[in-house]
Amino acid sequence: MSFGLLSLLFTKPIFFFTWMLAVVIGITVHEFCHALAASVQGDQTARNAGRLTLNPLAHLDPLGTVMLLILGFGYGRPVPFNPYNLRNKRFGPALVGLAGPVSNLLMVAIFGILLKVFIPILSQDNLLVIFLIYLIQINVVLLVFNLFPVPPLDGSKVLFAILPASQGGIRLFLEQYGPWVLLGVLLFGGGIFSSIFEFFLDLTYRIIS
């Protein structure tokens, strides 16, 4: 996954738009599940902001979506929530954060089962098979990428929940500079991310096959 995705637009546009549809589905369900997790725990901030919906327009972040379409990894528009409204003040935010990656994991399992059912019946270049493969790929990417423990990604909420109070300086630093740290990692460590994604994709396909 890299700029090869963009080349599909000019060489095999149907595959590019199939990938784009997979991206929209992956992001939408991911962000919806964040909103749902917050709502179930007592915070209606996301609901009031119109984010407790499966309407893709409510969840797509312009830059994050472009990154997914062109680079192969990216993100959706962060779901707002008020941690002070959650029933569990310490671990509630972590549950909200984990809801997105867990939804991606479930989708990988569902689409993996469907792929296993259809591959013996259809050819590997069948559009449905390719669509299922794209759905698996995008959900693996969203799952792995969002678990990176740097704000604004979901993994940071898990890190902050388990971080002892004595390490408050780490939290303060990440909250203040996390987006810049993430940008630096993406700019200079893109190859590492690609290797991680390929490892988990290969592992997923081995489990499915």
N, C-alpha and C positions, 0 to 999 in steps of 0.2 A: 504494500500500500504506500503510495506516494503520489507524485504528480502523474503517475500512470493512470490514476483514477480520472483525472481531468482529460487525459487523451481519449478516454472512452467516449467523451462527448462528441468528438470529431470522427472517431473510427467506428464505434458501436453505440450510437446514442441510446438505443433501447436499453442497453446494459447500464449506461450512466443513469438514466431516469429510474431504472429498477433499483440501483444502489441508493439514489436520492430518496426513493420511497422507503427503503429499509432504514435510512438515517432518520427520517421523519417519525417512523413508528418507534424506533428505539428511544429517541429523545423524548417523545411525547409520553410514552408509558413510564419511563424513568422519572421524569419530573412530576407526572401525575401522582406517582406513588409517594414521592416526598410530601406532596400536599395532603394526600390521604393519611399518611402516618402522623402528620402534625394535627390534622383534624380529629383523628381517632383519639389522640392524646389530650385533646381539650383546647388546642389553639386553632382559631378560625381565621387567622391572618391570611393564609393562602386562599381559603374559600372566599373571603371578602375581596381579595385582589383578583378574583376570577381565575385562579390557578387550579382549582379542584375540578378539572375538566380534561377530556381527551381531545379537545380542539388543539391541533398542532400550533396554530397561530399564537396561542397563549404561552407556549413553551420554547419556541425556537429563538435562540440567540444568534443575531446575524453573523458575528465573527466566529462563534463556536461552530455554527452550521457550515460556514465556508471552509473552516479548517477540516471538518469531517469529510466534506465533499472533495477537497483537494488533497489534503495531507493524509487523511485516513484516521485522524484522531481529533477530538474536540469535545464540546460540551453544550448543554442547553442553558436557557436562562435560569439562574438560581431562583429557587422557590423561597419567598419570604416567610419567615415564621418568627414568633416571639417566644424565646425559650422560657420566659417567666410565666407563660400561660400553660406550659406543659406540666402534667401531673408529676413527672419525675424530673426535677430540675437538673440533675447531674447527667443521667443517662438518656433522658428524653431526646436531646439534640442528636445524640449518636444514633438512636433508633430512627429519627427522621433522616439522618444522613445515610444510614445503611439501607433504607427502604428502596432507594433508587438502584444501587448495585444488586440488591437481592432480586428486584424485578427483572434486571438484565440476566441474572443467573437462571431464573425460572424460564425466561424466554429462550435462552440457549437450550435448555432441556426440552422445551416444547417443540421448538423448530428442529432440534436435532432428531427427535423421535419422528417427526414428519418427514425429514430428509431420509431417514433410514427406511421409512415406509415407501417413499416414492422413487428412490434411486433404482431399485430393482425393476421398477415398472417403466420409468421414463429414461431417456438418454441424458447423459451428463450435461449436454448443451441445451436441454429443455429450459425454457424461461422460468418455469415454476421451481425447478431444481436450483437454478442460479439465484433466484429470489430468496429461497430458503438459505442458501449458502451465505448470501449477503446479510440476511437477518442474523445469522449466527455470528458472522464476522463483526458487525456493528455492535451487537450486544456484548461480545467479548471485549471489544475495545472500550465501550462505555463502562463495563464492569471493572476492568483493570485500571484504566486511566483515572476513574473517579475515586479509587481507593488510595491514590497517592496522597500522603498525609500533609498536604499543603493547602491552605485556604486559596481559593474558595471551593476546592474540591471536597467531596464527601468524606474522604479519609481523615481530613483534619478534625471533623466533629468527633470521630471515634478517638483520635489521638488526644483531643482535649478532655474527653470524658475519663480517660484512664491516666492522664498525666497527673502526678501528685502536685499538691498545692505548692510545694517547695520549688517546682520547676515553672513557676508562673512567668518567669522571664522568657522562656522558650515560647510560651503561648503568646505573650505580648509581641515578641519579635515576628512570629509567623503571621499574626493578625495584621501587623503593620506592613510587613514586607513580603508576605506570602505570594501575592500575585506577581511580584517582580522575581521572586525565587523561581516560581513556576515558569515565567517567561524565559528566564535564563536557562532553565533545564530544557525547555522546548527548543530554544535556539541552538544550544551547544550539546545537548544530549539526545537529540532526536533519534539518532542511531540506536541508542540504548532502549528507548521506548519501542522502536520498531522490533528490536530483538525480543523484548519482553512480550509484545503482542504476538509475534510469530510463535514463541514458545507456547503460549496459552492456546493459540489457535490450533497448533499441531497437537497439543494435549487433548483439546476438545474433539478434534476429528478422530483421534485414536480411540477415545471413549465411545464415540458414536459408531465407529466402524466395527 
